[in-house]
Amino acid sequence: MKLQLLPSSFDNGGAVSQRQHLSCLIIDDCVAFDAGSLAFSCSERHRSDVRDIFISHTHLDHIAGLPIFVDDLFSVLSEPIRVHATVEMIRVLERDIFNWSIYPKFSELENSVGRVIEYKLFEPESTFPIRHLTFQAFQVNHHEPSVGALVTDGEVSIGVTGDTAPTELIWDAFRNCESLQAVLVECAFPNELASLAEVSHHLTPLSLSLELEKFGRRDVPIYVMNIKPMYMDDVLDQLNDLRIPNLFTLKIGSDYEF
């Protein structure tokens, strides 16, 4: 399985920055896990091959690129963009984004071939196919509804928590998955902002270390992502101080093969 975390910011020279403002993972060049930076930094291959987008939740940093991605491709789509989301997420997208005031209501529009967007409903704690992959969604502790997922291609699996505060169910699923090759987890704020992390339902290095005790496995690499860019240096320093085995930072723009 191939993963890439798309860039969402750039340095003064125009090079990709490791500071992450928006969240979008591309799996096997054809499925997007969230769509924060999808329209802004996807490759031409992604633009031609990504037709399925799994939404973990509807906060702006996870969906900002979705309407622009559909808009860019409107006239050339030979099949609709399939947005995999819960009924609550779809309600938010249709009410607050695709509402004619913020962006066109693409669910009411067609190009010369047909529909340009199609919603695919899933329930938390359900298992469902997306292309050649199987997703199992789990409710996590973020502003509801929010989910993480266990994703498998039939041979290897990866776990993605999405944004979350301390949670339970998803760690049980990850721990019991024999084919698990990696876990991607958030760590948004430094320890001194623990109260802000708590009210906004995010993790700090200390609370992440407690979550990894629930996971309990040392044989699977843990990749940290979704660090608030303002606090990136502090979060990375604090994670290094904890000396958690097999813990890495997910590098933006790099290809990972599992």
C-alpha positions in Angstrom: 0.0 0.0 0.0 1.3 3.4 -1.0 0.6 6.6 1.1 1.4 10.3 0.6 0.4 13.2 2.8 -0.1 16.1 0.4 1.6 19.4 1.0 -0.4 22.4 2.2 2.2 25.1 2.8 5.4 26.3 1.2 8.5 28.1 2.3 9.8 31.5 1.2 11.6 29.9 -1.8 8.4 28.1 -2.9 9.6 24.6 -1.7 7.2 22.3 0.1 7.1 23.0 3.8 6.7 20.4 6.5 4.2 22.6 8.3 0.7 21.1 7.8 -2.3 23.4 7.6 -4.6 21.0 5.7 -5.1 17.3 5.8 -5.2 15.0 2.8 -3.7 11.5 2.4 -3.6 9.8 -1.0 -3.7 6.0 -0.9 -2.4 4.0 -3.8 -2.7 7.2 -6.0 -6.5 6.8 -6.3 -8.3 7.2 -3.0 -8.2 10.3 -0.9 -8.5 10.2 2.9 -9.9 13.7 3.6 -9.6 16.5 1.1 -8.0 19.5 2.8 -5.3 20.1 0.3 -6.5 17.9 -2.5 -7.2 20.5 -5.2 -4.2 22.6 -4.3 -1.3 20.1 -4.4 -2.4 16.9 -6.0 -0.4 15.5 -8.9 -1.8 15.2 -12.4 -2.1 11.5 -11.8 -4.1 12.1 -8.7 -6.3 14.6 -10.6 -7.0 11.9 -13.2 -7.3 8.9 -10.9 -8.8 10.1 -7.6 -12.5 9.6 -7.8 -13.2 8.4 -4.2 -12.8 10.6 -1.2 -13.3 9.3 2.4 -14.2 12.1 4.8 -13.2 11.7 8.5 -15.1 14.8 9.6 -16.1 18.2 8.1 -13.8 20.6 9.8 -12.4 23.0 7.2 -8.8 21.7 7.2 -10.1 18.3 6.1 -12.6 19.4 3.4 -11.2 22.8 2.0 -10.0 21.3 -1.3 -13.1 19.2 -2.0 -15.4 21.8 -3.7 -12.5 23.2 -5.7 -11.4 19.7 -6.8 -14.9 19.0 -8.1 -15.0 22.4 -9.7 -11.7 21.9 -11.5 -12.8 18.6 -13.0 -16.4 19.4 -13.6 -16.3 19.4 -17.5 -14.0 16.4 -17.8 -15.5 13.9 -15.3 -16.7 10.7 -17.0 -17.9 9.4 -13.6 -19.0 11.3 -10.4 -16.6 12.1 -7.6 -17.7 9.7 -4.8 -17.7 11.2 -1.4 -17.8 8.6 1.4 -19.2 10.1 4.5 -21.8 9.7 7.3 -25.3 11.2 6.9 -24.4 13.9 9.4 -21.3 14.9 7.4 -23.2 15.0 4.2 -25.8 17.2 5.8 -23.1 19.7 6.9 -21.5 19.7 3.4 -24.8 20.3 1.7 -25.9 23.0 4.2 -22.7 24.9 4.7 -20.5 24.3 1.6 -22.5 23.2 -1.4 -25.3 25.6 -0.8 -25.0 28.1 -3.7 -23.9 30.8 -1.2 -20.4 29.4 -0.5 -20.0 27.1 -3.5 -22.3 25.6 -6.2 -24.6 22.8 -5.1 -22.9 20.2 -7.3 -25.3 17.4 -6.2 -27.9 19.3 -8.4 -25.6 19.8 -11.4 -24.5 17.5 -14.2 -21.9 17.7 -17.0 -22.4 16.3 -20.5 -22.0 12.7 -19.1 -24.0 12.9 -15.9 -23.6 13.6 -12.2 -20.4 15.1 -11.0 -20.7 14.2 -7.3 -22.2 11.2 -5.6 -22.5 10.6 -1.8 -21.8 7.2 -0.5 -23.1 6.7 3.0 -21.4 4.7 5.7 -22.0 4.2 9.4 -19.4 4.3 12.1 -18.2 0.8 13.0 -19.1 -0.4 9.5 -16.9 -2.1 6.9 -17.2 -1.1 3.2 -15.2 -1.2 0.0 -13.6 1.8 -1.7 -12.0 0.8 -5.0 -9.7 -2.1 -4.3 -9.5 -1.2 -0.6 -11.6 -2.1 2.4 -12.3 0.6 5.0 -13.6 -0.1 8.5 -14.7 3.2 10.2 -14.6 3.8 13.9 -16.0 6.7 15.9 -13.3 8.7 17.6 -13.3 11.5 20.3 -13.5 14.7 18.2 -16.3 17.0 17.5 -19.0 14.7 16.2 -19.3 13.0 13.9 -15.7 12.1 13.5 -14.2 8.8 12.5 -10.8 7.1 12.0 -10.4 4.0 9.9 -8.6 0.7 9.4 -7.7 0.4 5.7 -6.6 -2.8 4.1 -5.8 -3.9 0.5 -6.2 -7.6 1.4 -2.5 -8.1 2.3 -1.5 -5.1 4.5 -3.4 -2.7 6.7 -2.9 0.8 8.0 -4.7 2.6 10.8 -5.6 6.3 10.7 -7.0 7.9 13.8 -7.9 11.2 12.1 -8.3 14.1 14.6 -9.1 12.8 18.1 -8.7 13.3 21.8 -8.2 10.3 24.0 -10.4 7.5 22.6 -10.9 3.7 23.0 -12.5 1.6 20.3 -10.1 2.3 17.5 -7.1 1.3 19.5 -8.7 -2.1 20.1 -9.2 -2.6 16.4 -5.6 -1.5 15.6 -4.2 -3.7 18.3 -6.0 -6.8 17.1 -5.2 -6.4 13.4 -2.6 -9.0 12.4 -1.8 -7.3 9.0 -1.3 -3.8 10.5 1.8 -2.2 9.1 1.5 1.4 10.3 -0.6 3.7 12.5 -1.1 7.4 11.6 -2.1 9.5 14.6 -2.6 13.2 15.3 -0.7 15.3 17.9 -2.0 18.8 17.4 -0.8 20.8 20.4 2.2 21.0 22.8 1.8 19.9 26.4 1.5 23.4 27.8 -1.7 23.8 25.7 -3.3 20.7 27.2 -6.4 22.7 28.2 -6.9 23.9 24.6 -6.3 20.4 23.3 -8.9 19.1 25.7 -11.6 21.6 24.7 -10.9 21.2 21.0 -10.6 17.4 21.3 -7.0 17.0 20.2 -3.9 15.2 21.5 -0.6 16.5 23.0 2.6 14.5 23.2 1.8 13.4 26.8 -1.7 12.4 26.0 -0.5 10.6 22.8 1.9 8.6 24.9 -1.0 7.4 27.0 -3.0 6.5 23.9 -0.1 4.4 22.7 -0.2 2.5 25.9 -3.7 1.5 25.0 -2.4 0.3 21.6 0.2 -1.7 23.4 2.2 -2.8 20.4 5.9 -2.0 19.7 6.2 -3.9 16.4 4.2 -1.3 14.4 5.6 2.1 13.4 3.6 5.1 14.6 3.6 8.2 12.3 2.5 11.5 13.7 0.6 13.9 11.5 -1.9 16.8 11.8 0.5 18.9 14.1 -0.7 22.5 14.3 1.9 24.4 12.2 2.3 27.2 14.8 3.4 24.6 17.4 5.3 22.1 15.2 8.8 22.7 16.7 7.5 22.4 20.3 5.5 19.3 19.6 8.4 17.6 17.9 10.8 18.5 20.7 8.4 17.1 23.3 7.8 13.9 21.3 11.6 13.4 21.0 12.0 13.9 24.8 9.5 11.1 25.4 11.7 8.6 23.4 8.7 6.6 22.3 9.9 3.5 20.4 9.1 3.3 16.7 7.6 6.8 16.6 8.2 9.0 13.5 6.8 12.1 11.9 4.9 11.6 8.7 6.9 13.6 6.1 4.8 15.7 3.9 5.1 15.0 0.2 7.0 11.7 0.7 5.9 8.4 -0.6 5.5 5.6 1.9 5.2 1.9 0.8 3.9 -0.7 3.2 
